[in-house]
Amino acid sequence: MMNWNFLWVALSELITPQTAAYALAALGLAVHFGYTGLLNFGQAGFMAVGGYAFAMCAVTFNQPFWVCILAAVLGSVLLALLLGVPTLRLRADYLSIVTIGTAEIVRLVVRSPEMGTWTGGSTGINRSGASFFAMNPLPDDLSWTLGTIRYNSDAIWVRLVAWTVVVLAGLFVWQIMRSPWGRVVTGIRENEDAVRALGKNVFAYKMQVLVIGGVLAGVGAIFAIMPTSLQPDNYGTQTTFFLWAILLLGGAATVLGPIVGAMIFWALLALTDGIVAAGVSTGVLPITTLQSGQIRYMMVGLAIMLLVIFRPQGIFGRKSEVLFNG
């Protein structure tokens, strides 16, 4: 008999801290690409820097929670400056090459044995969220059940904070993009030379955009690592491509798009995983358990391909928003 618990698992993915982390990172990518036209293929690097700055500050150096948050923000800003100064005066394709290379450099550096004393090497860092959960004001005996899944006080606490930050970040991006500053960066996406001809410092605006989007990704990574652990291989190129899939799924130049796209993406991954696993266990699919993971990604990839073909602007976007001035 088929076990239908995977439906509750898929539903629970809508509100996980990981989904909130990817929503924030994809929102930052929307600021980069959707609103400004910057081709950033290294958003995973910003997540890695923010996550490691927080975890190292909390575990390696035993600093208070808010100091660790500040370290994550400063780390993301520093990476944006290092990327932006040599590349933002160039066109989009140069930035994409530099960012994807930088993200891989960050991942390989933090997992190297030489950095193991501070970063934990290939094993990563555990218990970075201890100080955060110590701040939990909810009663210890509080619990909540979603179908077959039960959440304790700490699980509720991290979800409340993570999704509150997502909502605040969404409101922030929505507000700045409706301001004169937002109209300038949107103009850069449409015609960079025309904005420059009007006397605007295009480089300065691009740098501000890179910083804002990078900070959103760096802060988002914190919520993904606090309930579990920090692993360097979680920030490979696969993470960036997940973020692009989320962005295109929801809509590039929208606020709701990255948030809803992250929720749908992770729920879809869990749902396809459950369907494939159920098919293997009942003998419907003539494959092994080890092969089911690849089948899951094939199914999700097919769904994204169909989306790009029939609705390239995403759920909430417009077709013109997936074009940019290259």
C-alpha positions as CSV (number, residue, x, y, z in Angstrom):
1,M,0.0,0.0,0.0
2,M,1.4,3.4,-1.0
3,N,2.4,5.8,1.8
4,W,1.0,9.3,1.2
5,N,3.1,11.0,4.0
6,F,5.2,12.6,1.3
7,L,2.3,15.0,0.5
8,W,2.7,16.5,4.0
9,V,6.5,16.6,3.6
10,A,6.0,18.6,0.3
11,L,3.5,20.9,2.0
12,S,5.9,21.5,4.9
13,E,8.6,22.6,2.4
14,L,6.5,25.8,1.8
15,I,7.6,27.2,5.2
16,T,11.0,25.7,6.0
17,P,13.9,27.9,6.9
18,Q,15.7,26.7,3.8
19,T,12.9,27.9,1.6
20,A,13.0,31.3,3.4
21,A,16.8,31.4,2.8
22,Y,16.4,30.7,-0.9
23,A,13.5,33.2,-1.1
24,L,15.8,35.9,0.3
25,A,18.7,35.0,-2.0
26,A,16.4,34.9,-5.0
27,L,15.0,38.2,-4.0
28,G,18.5,39.6,-4.1
29,L,19.0,38.0,-7.5
30,A,15.8,39.8,-8.7
31,V,17.4,43.1,-7.6
32,H,20.5,42.2,-9.6
33,F,19.1,40.7,-12.7
34,G,15.3,41.4,-12.8
35,Y,15.5,45.1,-12.0
36,T,19.0,46.1,-13.0
37,G,20.1,43.5,-15.6
38,L,23.2,42.3,-13.9
39,L,24.0,38.7,-14.8
40,N,25.1,37.3,-11.5
41,F,25.9,33.6,-11.6
42,G,27.6,33.6,-8.2
43,Q,24.8,34.2,-5.8
44,A,25.9,31.0,-4.0
45,G,29.1,32.8,-3.2
46,F,27.3,35.6,-1.3
47,M,25.3,32.9,0.6
48,A,28.6,31.1,1.5
49,V,30.3,34.3,2.7
50,G,27.3,35.3,4.8
51,G,26.8,31.8,6.2
52,Y,30.5,31.3,7.1
53,A,30.9,34.8,8.5
54,F,27.9,34.1,10.8
55,A,28.9,30.6,11.8
56,M,32.6,31.4,12.4
57,C,31.7,34.4,14.5
58,A,29.2,32.3,16.5
59,V,31.2,29.0,16.9
60,T,34.8,29.7,16.3
61,F,35.0,33.1,18.0
62,N,32.0,32.7,20.4
63,Q,30.5,36.1,19.7
64,P,27.0,37.3,20.5
65,F,24.2,36.7,18.0
66,W,23.9,40.3,16.8
67,V,27.6,40.7,16.3
68,C,27.4,37.6,14.1
69,I,24.6,39.1,12.0
70,L,26.7,42.2,11.5
71,A,29.6,40.0,10.4
72,A,27.4,38.3,7.8
73,V,26.3,41.6,6.4
74,L,29.8,43.1,6.3
75,G,31.1,39.9,4.7
76,S,28.5,40.2,1.9
77,V,29.3,43.9,1.4
78,L,33.0,43.2,1.2
79,L,32.4,40.5,-1.4
80,A,30.2,42.8,-3.5
81,L,32.9,45.5,-3.4
82,L,35.6,43.0,-4.5
83,L,33.4,41.8,-7.3
84,G,32.0,45.1,-8.4
85,V,35.1,47.4,-8.5
86,P,36.9,45.5,-11.3
87,T,33.8,44.3,-13.3
88,L,30.8,46.7,-13.1
89,R,32.3,49.1,-15.6
90,L,32.2,46.2,-18.1
91,R,29.2,44.6,-19.8
92,A,27.0,41.8,-18.4
93,D,28.9,38.8,-19.7
94,Y,32.1,39.7,-17.9
95,L,30.3,40.0,-14.6
96,S,28.7,36.6,-15.1
97,I,32.1,35.0,-15.7
98,V,33.7,36.6,-12.7
99,T,30.8,35.8,-10.3
100,I,30.6,32.1,-11.1
101,G,34.3,31.8,-10.7
102,T,34.3,33.8,-7.5
103,A,31.6,31.6,-6.0
104,E,33.7,28.4,-6.7
105,I,36.8,30.1,-5.2
106,V,34.9,30.9,-2.0
107,R,33.6,27.3,-1.7
108,L,37.0,25.7,-2.3
109,V,38.8,28.1,0.1
110,V,36.5,27.5,3.0
111,R,36.6,23.7,2.6
112,S,40.4,23.5,2.3
113,P,42.3,21.8,5.1
114,E,44.4,24.9,5.6
115,M,41.3,26.8,6.6
116,G,39.9,24.0,8.7
117,T,40.8,25.6,12.0
118,W,38.3,28.4,11.4
119,T,35.9,27.0,8.8
120,G,35.8,23.3,9.8
121,G,37.1,22.3,6.3
122,S,35.0,19.8,4.4
123,T,33.0,18.9,7.5
124,G,31.7,22.4,8.0
125,I,30.4,24.0,11.2
126,N,27.7,22.7,13.6
127,R,25.5,24.4,16.2
128,S,25.9,27.9,14.8
129,G,22.3,28.8,15.8
130,A,22.7,28.0,19.5
131,S,22.6,31.7,20.6
132,F,19.6,32.3,18.3
133,F,17.6,29.4,19.8
134,A,18.6,30.6,23.3
135,M,16.7,33.8,22.6
136,N,13.5,31.8,21.8
137,P,10.6,33.5,23.8
138,L,8.1,30.7,23.0
139,P,7.2,28.2,25.7
140,D,9.3,25.0,25.7
141,D,6.2,22.8,25.6
142,L,4.7,24.6,22.6
143,S,4.2,22.4,19.5
144,W,2.3,22.5,16.2
145,T,1.3,19.7,13.9
146,L,1.0,19.8,10.2
147,G,-0.4,16.5,9.1
148,T,2.1,13.9,10.1
149,I,4.8,16.5,10.9
150,R,5.3,17.9,14.3
151,Y,7.1,21.2,15.1
152,N,8.6,21.9,18.5
153,S,9.1,25.4,20.0
154,D,12.5,26.0,18.3
155,A,11.2,24.9,14.9
156,I,8.3,27.3,15.2
157,W,10.6,30.1,16.4
158,V,13.1,29.9,13.5
159,R,10.2,29.8,11.0
160,L,8.5,32.8,12.5
161,V,11.7,34.8,12.4
162,A,12.8,33.6,8.9
163,W,9.5,34.4,7.2
164,T,9.2,37.7,9.0
165,V,12.5,38.7,7.6
166,V,11.4,37.6,4.1
167,V,8.3,39.8,4.4
168,L,10.3,42.8,5.6
169,A,12.9,42.2,2.8
170,G,10.1,42.0,0.2
171,L,8.6,45.3,1.5
172,F,12.0,46.9,1.4
173,V,12.7,45.9,-2.2
174,W,9.1,46.8,-3.3
175,Q,9.6,50.3,-1.7
176,I,13.0,51.1,-3.1
177,M,12.0,50.0,-6.6
178,R,9.1,52.4,-6.5
179,S,11.4,55.3,-5.6
180,P,13.4,57.5,-7.9
181,W,16.5,55.3,-7.2
182,G,14.5,52.3,-8.4
183,R,13.5,54.0,-11.6
184,V,17.2,54.7,-12.3
185,V,18.3,51.1,-11.9
186,T,15.4,50.0,-14.0
187,G,16.5,52.4,-16.6
188,I,20.0,50.9,-16.5
189,R,18.4,47.5,-17.3
190,E,16.6,49.0,-20.3
191,N,19.3,51.3,-21.7
192,E,22.5,51.9,-19.7
193,D,23.9,54.4,-22.2
194,A,20.8,56.6,-22.0
195,V,21.0,56.7,-18.2
196,R,24.6,57.6,-18.4
197,A,23.8,60.4,-20.9
198,L,21.4,61.9,-18.3
199,G,24.3,62.4,-16.0
200,K,23.7,59.4,-13.7
201,N,26.7,57.5,-12.2
202,V,25.8,54.1,-13.6
203,F,28.8,52.4,-11.8
204,A,27.7,53.7,-8.4
205,Y,24.1,52.5,-8.9
206,K,25.3,49.1,-10.1
207,M,27.5,48.8,-7.0
208,Q,24.6,49.7,-4.7
209,V,22.5,47.1,-6.4
210,L,25.2,44.4,-6.1
211,V,25.6,45.2,-2.4
212,I,21.8,45.1,-1.6
213,G,21.3,41.8,-3.5
214,G,24.4,40.3,-1.9
215,V,23.4,41.2,1.6
216,L,19.9,39.6,1.1
217,A,21.7,36.4,0.0
218,G,24.1,36.5,2.9
219,V,21.5,37.1,5.5
220,G,19.2,34.4,4.0
221,A,22.0,31.8,4.3
222,I,21.9,32.2,8.1
223,F,18.4,30.8,8.4
224,A,19.3,27.7,6.3
225,I,22.3,26.8,8.6
226,M,20.9,27.6,12.1
227,P,18.6,24.6,12.4
228,T,21.1,22.1,10.8
229,S,24.8,22.7,10.0
230,L,27.0,24.6,7.6
231,Q,28.4,22.5,4.8
232,P,30.7,24.0,2.1
233,D,29.4,21.8,-0.7
234,N,25.9,23.2,-0.2
235,Y,27.2,26.4,-2.0
236,G,28.3,24.9,-5.3
237,T,27.1,26.0,-8.7
238,Q,24.0,23.9,-8.2
239,T,22.8,26.4,-5.6
240,T,23.1,29.3,-8.0
241,F,21.2,27.4,-10.7
242,F,18.5,26.6,-8.2
243,L,18.2,30.3,-7.5
244,W,17.9,31.1,-11.2
245,A,15.2,28.5,-11.6
246,I,13.3,30.0,-8.7
247,L,13.7,33.5,-10.1
248,L,12.5,32.5,-13.6
249,L,9.7,30.4,-12.0
250,G,8.2,33.3,-10.1
251,G,9.1,36.3,-12.3
252,A,12.4,38.2,-12.7
253,A,11.4,41.8,-11.9
254,T,8.9,41.1,-9.2
255,V,8.9,40.9,-5.4
256,L,6.4,38.1,-5.0
257,G,8.0,36.1,-7.7
258,P,11.2,35.0,-5.9
259,I,9.3,34.3,-2.7
260,V,6.5,32.2,-4.2
261,G,8.9,30.7,-6.7
262,A,11.1,29.4,-3.8
263,M,8.1,27.9,-2.1
264,I,6.9,26.2,-5.3
265,F,10.4,25.0,-6.2
266,W,11.1,23.2,-2.9
267,A,7.6,21.8,-2.6
268,L,7.9,20.5,-6.1
269,L,11.3,18.9,-5.4
270,A,9.8,17.2,-2.3
271,L,6.7,16.1,-4.1
272,T,8.6,14.6,-7.0
273,D,10.9,12.9,-4.6
274,G,8.0,11.3,-2.8
275,I,6.3,10.3,-6.0
276,V,9.4,8.6,-7.4
277,A,10.1,6.9,-4.0
278,A,6.6,5.6,-3.8
279,G,6.9,4.3,-7.4
280,V,10.1,2.5,-6.6
281,S,8.7,1.0,-3.4
282,T,5.6,-0.3,-5.1
283,G,7.5,-1.6,-8.2
284,V,5.8,0.8,-10.6
285,L,9.2,2.3,-11.5
286,P,11.8,-0.3,-12.5
287,I,14.7,1.6,-11.0
288,T,16.8,1.5,-7.8
289,T,16.6,3.8,-4.8
290,L,19.9,5.4,-5.8
291,Q,18.6,6.3,-9.2
292,S,15.5,8.0,-7.8
293,G,17.3,11.2,-7.0
294,Q,18.3,11.7,-10.7
295,I,14.8,11.0,-11.8
296,R,13.5,13.6,-9.4
297,Y,15.8,16.3,-10.9
298,M,14.8,15.2,-14.4
299,M,11.1,15.7,-13.6
300,V,11.7,19.1,-12.0
301,G,14.0,20.1,-15.0
302,L,11.3,19.1,-17.4
303,A,8.7,21.2,-15.6
304,I,11.1,24.2,-15.7
305,M,11.8,23.7,-19.4
306,L,8.0,23.7,-20.1
307,L,7.7,26.9,-18.0
308,V,10.5,28.7,-19.9
309,I,9.0,27.6,-23.3
310,F,5.4,28.5,-22.6
311,R,5.7,31.3,-20.0
312,P,9.3,32.7,-19.9
313,Q,8.2,35.7,-17.8
314,G,7.3,33.4,-14.9
315,I,4.2,33.4,-12.8
316,F,4.1,37.0,-11.8
317,G,6.4,38.7,-14.4
318,R,6.1,40.2,-17.8
319,K,8.0,38.9,-20.9
320,S,9.9,42.2,-21.3
321,E,11.4,41.7,-17.8
322,V,13.5,38.7,-18.8
323,L,15.3,40.8,-21.4
324,F,18.3,43.0,-20.6
325,N,20.7,45.3,-22.2
326,G,23.8,43.0,-22.8
